[in-house]
């Protein structure tokens, strides 16, 4: 895929996930953030060890938020 397409879809899914998170739909927000990770906004051909630290931080934080939201939606206080 074209890198600019990946970047557009990635940030669109992050935006959608953020909007869902703000409305309290934690499971859908986690899913949107997870889908955004499939569309690497940086150079997907670049090896992980060669990426700048800011790219690594962005992707790891997004992965952590994804796991956190999905875990909260499954085991949160509103679940029985």
Legacy VTK file of the C-alpha trace (Angstrom):
# vtk DataFile Version 3.0
C-alpha trace
ASCII
DATASET POLYDATA
POINTS 80 float
0.000 0.000 0.000
1.022 3.570 -0.496
2.621 5.094 2.642
0.385 8.169 2.554
-2.709 5.910 2.479
-1.429 4.077 5.562
-0.793 7.382 7.336
-4.279 8.705 6.554
-6.048 5.506 7.651
-3.881 5.225 10.784
-4.644 8.717 12.039
-8.305 8.410 11.017
-8.624 5.278 13.159
-6.803 7.004 16.046
-9.257 9.899 15.742
-12.254 7.536 15.698
-10.849 5.613 18.670
-10.312 8.839 20.607
-13.875 9.962 19.918
-15.238 6.599 21.058
-13.079 6.706 24.182
-14.437 10.154 25.073
-18.020 8.910 24.697
-17.336 5.957 27.011
-17.362 3.177 24.414
-14.117 1.600 25.611
-14.334 -1.668 23.675
-14.866 0.047 20.334
-12.129 2.552 21.113
-9.692 -0.267 21.832
-10.679 -2.000 18.611
-10.181 1.189 16.584
-6.751 1.757 18.135
-5.844 -1.861 17.411
-6.905 -1.530 13.788
-4.848 1.647 13.496
-1.737 -0.375 14.354
-2.264 -2.483 11.227
-1.692 0.644 9.147
1.882 1.610 10.034
2.042 5.397 9.482
5.831 5.262 9.169
7.984 3.283 6.739
6.796 -0.333 7.117
9.874 -1.625 5.275
12.182 -0.133 7.921
13.425 -2.582 10.542
12.308 -2.012 14.143
15.902 -1.545 15.328
16.469 1.204 12.747
13.390 3.272 13.621
13.745 6.556 15.488
12.837 6.393 19.182
9.775 8.639 18.762
8.236 6.166 16.289
8.842 3.284 18.679
7.339 5.238 21.567
4.230 6.142 19.539
3.575 2.549 18.496
4.268 1.060 21.947
2.059 3.627 23.714
-0.723 2.993 21.206
-0.396 -0.754 21.791
-0.561 -0.228 25.556
-3.653 1.970 25.257
-5.256 -0.675 23.037
-4.641 -3.453 25.561
-5.724 -1.230 28.434
-9.011 -0.260 26.831
-9.841 -3.792 25.746
-8.999 -5.158 29.195
-11.103 -2.479 30.863
-14.032 -3.183 28.529
-13.899 -6.886 29.428
-13.100 -6.734 33.154
-14.202 -3.214 34.084
-16.609 -2.298 36.896
-19.689 -2.465 34.649
-19.102 -6.122 33.809
-20.578 -9.016 35.780
LINES 1 81
80 0 1 2 3 4 5 6 7 8 9 10 11 12 13 14 15 16 17 18 19 20 21 22 23 24 25 26 27 28 29 30 31 32 33 34 35 36 37 38 39 40 41 42 43 44 45 46 47 48 49 50 51 52 53 54 55 56 57 58 59 60 61 62 63 64 65 66 67 68 69 70 71 72 73 74 75 76 77 78 79
